[in-house]
Amino acid sequence: MILGDERGLATVETTLMVVILVPLLFAVIEFGALYQRWLAAESVAAHAARYAGELGGDDAALRRYVAAELTDVGIDPTRVRVEVDPATVGWRQPVRVTLRSDERIDLPFIFGTVVPLTATAIARGEVQR
């Protein structure tokens, strides 16, 4: 039995594995970072809903608080839309705070896309009107 020349086989195998492993590695990193941003946004939304209940609804102080909290967790507040529904609440009325943003993920050799990220929390109003 005669064996062929296998000098270039390692290079071919390495090239094929790099094409598979690099996107896989970046996918794990990108989706992990996206999940971390979503968890951070959920936490900020929960705190913001509670604060909106204390304030009696949507207020400039609430917007400043959300911007500061988003900055603290590493999210650019200028890229996040804040929705408060309803704008004014009374005692024990529900208030919903929703944070929406578009996050970009890029995977080499595969694709790059924008993923909509939404975090919502509900609290009760704590202001007697």
Secondary structure, DSSP 8 states (H G I E B T S, - for coil): ------TTHHHHHHHHHHHHHHHHHHHHHHHHHHHHHHHHHHHHHHHHHHHHHHHTB--HHHHHHHHHHHHHTT--GGGEEEEEESSB--TT-EEEEEEEEEEEEEETTTEEEEEEEEEEEEEE-----
